[in-house]
Amino acid sequence: MPSAPKAPQWDVRRLPPAEGTSVLVTGGNAGIGYFVAEQLAGAGATVVLGSRDAAKAEAAIASIGSRVHGARVTHVPLDLADPASLEASVDALGLDRLNAVVYNAGVALDHPPRRETTAGHELMFATNHLGHFALTHYLTPLLAAAPGSRIVTTGSFAAKSERLDPEDLQSRHDYRPKRAYGRSKLAQMLFALELDRRLRAAGSTTMSVLTHPGGALDALTPARPPLHVPTTGERLRHLPLGLVVQGKEAAAWPAVRAVLDPSVRGGQMLSPRQFGLRGTPRIEPLWDHLADTTTAARLWAASCDLTGIDLMPTPFSRLGGAAAG
């Protein structure tokens, strides 16, 4: 028998048309999230930037509009550190369905002291993980209304060497900022994979896909004035690092592929091709500790307790089944 035709190679410069699809990008006003939004808009998608800062979001919308003719990009206020505000943010989307959401927003602290949100949660864990966990709950009806929708979670290489302590998820003991950041990203990644397992068990057509952007430097990133204007000196000083890492435009490629590539499946992880640090996106085998389903289940239960949200007891299976029918 003749072998099945091979899927065409993914081309980051020739994206499939995305007209008629809607995508929410958290933290889409700057950094990697901005380039995710710009590239998706360039493919024809309607993109919503979820951002706390309206002025920065408007600047990002103007920048995308200057590069993408007819770009459909809007903004919705979104503060992941304030779970009580998330339902109103989702209502403000004004959509009846959502084809994809990219969980890109995050905060990274470099120095002590340990900081907490108004709800009393460690800031990085609360913003990077708990906020997106709660947001998933409010987005459920919109995602379930779009058959084949995707939840794309941006992990980090910083999580590769970390392990979660289920007894101290919020780093109350021996707080170290870089370690706490890596653990918050690991929590996101474990959540993304546990979410996909639960979606499959519920019979939902929604998929949860994991990505990580590799190494991304501002100095290697294309200018997007006034959002980002690297100096010539910065570019020259960091040019040798381009052999190892990349700019944020390229770092956006895994998330864009996770949204648009029809061959991507739930539970997969996409990352840069070269050592997970730079290059075109590929499907990468899961790191060993990401297969820890026991820790993932404990994290899920703790996240429900901390947010007061019983995520996905029935809604995806009920609404997803209706949408798919």
C-alpha positions as CSV (number, residue, x, y, z in Angstrom):
1,M,0.0,0.0,0.0
2,P,1.3,3.5,-0.7
3,S,2.4,5.4,2.4
4,A,0.2,8.2,3.7
5,P,1.3,11.6,2.4
6,K,3.5,13.5,4.8
7,A,2.1,16.7,6.4
8,P,3.6,19.8,4.9
9,Q,6.4,21.3,6.8
10,W,5.4,24.2,9.0
11,D,6.5,27.5,7.6
12,V,6.7,30.4,10.1
13,R,6.6,32.9,7.3
14,R,3.6,31.4,5.5
15,L,0.9,30.9,8.0
16,P,-2.4,29.2,7.1
17,P,-5.3,31.7,6.7
18,A,-7.1,32.3,10.0
19,E,-10.0,34.5,8.9
20,G,-13.1,33.9,11.0
21,T,-11.2,32.8,14.1
22,S,-11.0,34.7,17.4
23,V,-8.0,34.5,19.8
24,L,-7.4,36.0,23.2
25,V,-3.7,36.6,24.0
26,T,-3.0,37.4,27.7
27,G,-0.2,39.9,28.0
28,G,-0.5,40.6,24.3
29,N,0.6,44.2,24.6
30,A,4.3,43.6,24.9
31,G,7.2,41.1,24.6
32,I,6.5,37.7,23.1
33,G,2.8,38.1,23.5
34,Y,2.9,41.2,21.2
35,F,4.5,39.1,18.5
36,V,2.0,36.3,19.0
37,A,-0.8,38.8,18.4
38,E,1.0,40.4,15.4
39,Q,1.5,37.1,13.7
40,L,-2.0,35.8,14.3
41,A,-3.4,39.1,13.1
42,G,-1.3,38.8,10.0
43,A,-2.9,35.5,9.3
44,G,-6.3,37.1,9.5
45,A,-7.4,36.2,13.0
46,T,-9.4,38.5,15.2
47,V,-7.1,39.1,18.2
48,V,-8.0,40.4,21.6
49,L,-5.1,41.7,23.8
50,G,-5.7,40.9,27.5
51,S,-3.8,43.6,29.4
52,R,-3.9,45.6,32.6
53,D,-2.5,48.7,30.9
54,A,-5.0,50.2,28.4
55,A,-2.4,52.8,27.0
56,K,0.1,50.0,26.3
57,A,-2.5,47.9,24.7
58,E,-3.6,50.8,22.4
59,A,0.0,51.4,21.4
60,A,0.3,47.7,20.6
61,I,-2.9,47.8,18.5
62,A,-1.5,50.8,16.6
63,S,1.8,49.0,15.9
64,I,0.1,45.9,14.6
65,G,-2.3,48.0,12.5
66,S,0.7,49.8,10.9
67,R,2.1,46.4,9.8
68,V,-0.9,44.4,9.1
69,H,-3.4,45.9,6.6
70,G,-6.9,45.5,7.9
71,A,-5.8,44.0,11.2
72,R,-8.7,43.2,13.6
73,V,-7.2,43.7,17.1
74,T,-9.0,44.9,20.2
75,H,-8.2,45.2,23.9
76,V,-9.9,43.9,27.0
77,P,-8.8,44.8,30.6
78,L,-7.3,41.8,32.3
79,D,-5.7,41.5,35.7
80,L,-4.7,37.9,36.4
81,A,-3.6,38.8,39.9
82,D,-7.2,39.8,40.7
83,P,-9.4,36.7,40.2
84,A,-12.5,38.6,41.2
85,S,-12.2,40.8,38.1
86,L,-11.9,37.9,35.6
87,E,-15.6,37.2,35.0
88,A,-16.1,40.9,34.0
89,S,-13.1,40.7,31.7
90,V,-14.6,37.7,29.9
91,D,-18.0,39.4,29.6
92,A,-16.2,42.4,28.1
93,L,-14.9,40.2,25.2
94,G,-18.4,40.5,23.7
95,L,-17.9,37.2,21.9
96,D,-20.2,34.2,21.5
97,R,-17.3,31.8,20.9
98,L,-13.5,31.7,21.2
99,N,-11.3,29.6,18.9
100,A,-8.2,29.9,21.0
101,V,-6.6,31.5,24.0
102,V,-2.9,31.9,24.5
103,Y,-1.8,32.1,28.2
104,N,1.2,34.2,27.7
105,A,1.0,36.9,30.5
106,G,3.3,36.5,33.5
107,V,5.4,38.3,36.0
108,A,9.0,37.5,37.0
109,L,10.5,39.0,40.1
110,D,14.3,39.2,40.5
111,H,14.8,40.3,44.1
112,P,13.2,39.7,47.5
113,P,11.1,40.4,49.4
114,R,8.3,38.0,48.7
115,R,5.2,39.8,47.5
116,E,1.5,38.8,47.8
117,T,-1.7,39.8,45.9
118,T,-4.6,41.4,47.8
119,A,-6.0,37.8,48.1
120,G,-2.9,36.8,50.0
121,H,-1.3,34.6,47.3
122,E,2.4,34.8,46.3
123,L,2.5,37.2,43.3
124,M,4.2,35.0,40.7
125,F,2.3,31.8,41.5
126,A,-1.0,33.8,41.6
127,T,-0.5,35.7,38.3
128,N,1.2,33.0,36.3
129,H,-0.8,30.0,37.4
130,L,-3.8,30.8,39.5
131,G,-5.0,33.7,37.3
132,H,-4.9,31.5,34.2
133,F,-6.5,28.6,36.1
134,A,-9.4,30.8,37.1
135,L,-9.6,32.4,33.7
136,T,-10.1,29.0,32.1
137,H,-13.3,28.6,34.2
138,Y,-14.8,31.8,32.8
139,L,-13.8,31.1,29.2
140,T,-15.3,27.6,29.3
141,P,-18.6,28.5,27.5
142,L,-16.9,30.4,24.8
143,L,-14.3,27.7,24.1
144,A,-16.8,25.0,24.2
145,A,-18.9,26.8,21.6
146,A,-16.1,26.6,19.1
147,P,-15.4,22.9,18.1
148,G,-11.7,22.2,18.1
149,S,-10.8,25.2,20.2
150,R,-7.4,25.4,21.8
151,I,-6.0,26.5,25.1
152,V,-2.3,27.3,24.6
153,T,-0.2,27.6,27.8
154,T,3.2,29.2,27.6
155,G,5.7,27.4,29.8
156,S,9.4,28.2,30.3
157,F,12.8,26.5,30.1
158,A,13.2,27.8,33.7
159,A,10.7,25.1,34.8
160,K,12.9,22.2,33.4
161,S,15.2,22.1,36.5
162,E,12.4,22.8,39.1
163,R,10.1,20.5,41.0
164,L,6.9,21.5,42.8
165,D,6.5,21.1,46.6
166,P,2.8,20.5,47.0
167,E,3.1,21.4,50.6
168,D,4.6,24.9,49.8
169,L,3.2,25.9,46.4
170,Q,3.4,29.6,47.3
171,S,7.0,29.6,48.5
172,R,6.3,30.7,52.0
173,H,9.5,28.9,53.2
174,D,13.0,29.8,51.9
175,Y,11.7,32.2,49.2
176,R,14.0,32.6,46.3
177,P,12.6,34.7,43.4
178,K,14.1,32.8,40.5
179,R,13.1,29.5,41.9
180,A,9.6,30.7,42.7
181,Y,9.3,31.9,39.1
182,G,10.4,28.6,37.7
183,R,8.0,26.7,40.0
184,S,5.1,29.0,38.9
185,K,5.8,28.2,35.3
186,L,6.1,24.5,36.1
187,A,2.7,24.8,37.8
188,Q,1.3,26.2,34.5
189,M,2.8,23.4,32.5
190,L,1.5,20.7,34.8
191,F,-1.9,22.4,34.7
192,A,-1.9,22.5,30.9
193,L,-1.3,18.7,30.7
194,E,-3.8,17.8,33.4
195,L,-6.3,20.1,31.7
196,D,-5.9,18.1,28.5
197,R,-6.3,14.8,30.2
198,R,-9.6,16.0,31.8
199,L,-10.8,17.4,28.5
200,R,-10.2,14.1,26.8
201,A,-12.0,12.2,29.6
202,A,-14.9,14.6,29.3
203,G,-15.2,14.0,25.6
204,S,-14.6,17.7,24.8
205,T,-13.2,18.8,21.4
206,T,-11.2,21.6,23.1
207,M,-7.5,20.8,23.3
208,S,-4.9,22.0,25.8
209,V,-1.5,22.5,24.2
210,L,1.8,23.4,25.9
211,T,4.6,25.6,24.5
212,H,7.8,27.2,25.7
213,P,9.5,30.0,23.8
214,G,13.1,29.0,24.4
215,G,15.6,31.8,25.0
216,A,14.4,35.3,24.0
217,L,16.3,38.6,24.2
218,D,15.1,42.1,23.7
219,A,18.4,43.0,21.9
220,L,17.7,40.4,19.2
221,T,14.1,41.4,18.8
222,P,13.0,43.5,15.8
223,A,12.1,47.1,16.6
224,R,8.5,48.0,17.2
225,P,8.5,51.7,18.1
226,P,7.4,53.0,20.4
227,L,7.0,49.6,22.1
228,H,10.5,48.4,21.6
229,V,13.5,50.2,20.1
230,P,16.8,48.5,20.7
231,T,19.9,50.6,20.1
232,T,22.6,49.7,17.6
233,G,25.0,49.2,20.5
234,E,22.7,46.7,22.2
235,R,22.3,44.7,19.0
236,L,26.0,44.5,18.4
237,R,26.8,43.5,22.0
238,H,24.3,40.7,21.9
239,L,24.8,39.6,18.3
240,P,27.0,36.5,19.3
241,L,24.1,35.2,21.5
242,G,22.1,34.8,18.4
243,L,23.9,31.5,17.9
244,V,22.3,30.2,21.1
245,V,19.1,32.2,21.6
246,Q,16.7,34.4,19.6
247,G,14.5,37.5,19.6
248,K,11.0,37.6,20.8
249,E,9.5,37.5,17.3
250,A,10.9,34.0,16.8
251,A,10.0,33.1,20.4
252,A,6.4,33.6,19.5
253,W,6.5,30.9,16.8
254,P,5.6,27.9,19.0
255,A,2.5,29.6,20.4
256,V,1.4,30.7,16.9
257,R,1.8,27.1,15.5
258,A,0.0,25.7,18.5
259,V,-3.0,27.9,17.6
260,L,-3.0,27.5,13.8
261,D,-1.5,24.1,12.9
262,P,-4.3,21.6,12.2
263,S,-1.9,18.7,12.9
264,V,-1.2,19.8,16.5
265,R,-2.9,17.6,19.2
266,G,-3.8,18.2,22.8
267,G,-1.2,17.3,25.4
268,Q,1.7,18.0,23.0
269,M,4.5,20.5,23.7
270,L,6.0,22.8,21.1
271,S,9.4,24.4,21.4
272,P,12.2,25.9,19.4
273,R,14.0,23.2,17.3
274,Q,17.6,23.8,18.4
275,F,18.1,22.5,21.9
276,G,14.8,24.0,22.9
277,L,16.4,27.5,22.8
278,R,16.1,28.8,19.3
279,G,14.8,28.0,15.8
280,T,11.6,27.0,14.2
281,P,8.9,25.3,16.3
282,R,8.7,21.5,16.6
283,I,6.8,19.0,18.8
284,E,9.1,18.1,21.6
285,P,8.9,15.0,23.9
286,L,7.6,16.0,27.3
287,W,10.2,16.4,30.0
288,D,10.1,13.5,32.5
289,H,8.7,15.4,35.4
290,L,5.9,16.8,33.3
291,A,4.5,13.3,33.3
292,D,3.9,13.4,37.1
293,T,0.2,13.0,37.1
294,T,0.0,12.7,40.9
295,T,1.6,16.1,41.5
296,A,-0.6,17.5,38.7
297,A,-3.7,16.2,40.4
298,R,-2.7,17.6,43.8
299,L,-1.9,21.0,42.1
300,W,-5.4,21.0,40.5
301,A,-7.1,20.3,43.8
302,A,-5.0,23.0,45.6
303,S,-5.8,25.5,42.8
304,C,-9.5,24.8,43.2
305,D,-9.2,25.5,46.9
306,L,-7.1,28.7,46.5
307,T,-9.3,30.2,43.8
308,G,-12.7,29.0,45.2
309,I,-13.4,27.6,41.7
310,D,-14.3,24.0,41.0
311,L,-12.8,24.0,37.5
312,M,-14.4,21.7,34.9
313,P,-16.6,19.4,37.0
314,T,-19.1,19.2,34.0
315,P,-19.2,22.3,31.8
316,F,-16.8,21.3,29.0
317,S,-18.4,17.8,28.6
318,R,-21.9,19.3,28.5
319,L,-21.2,22.3,26.3
320,G,-18.5,20.7,24.2
321,G,-20.8,17.9,23.3
322,A,-23.5,20.3,22.3
323,A,-21.1,22.3,20.2
324,A,-19.6,19.3,18.5
325,G,-23.0,17.8,17.7
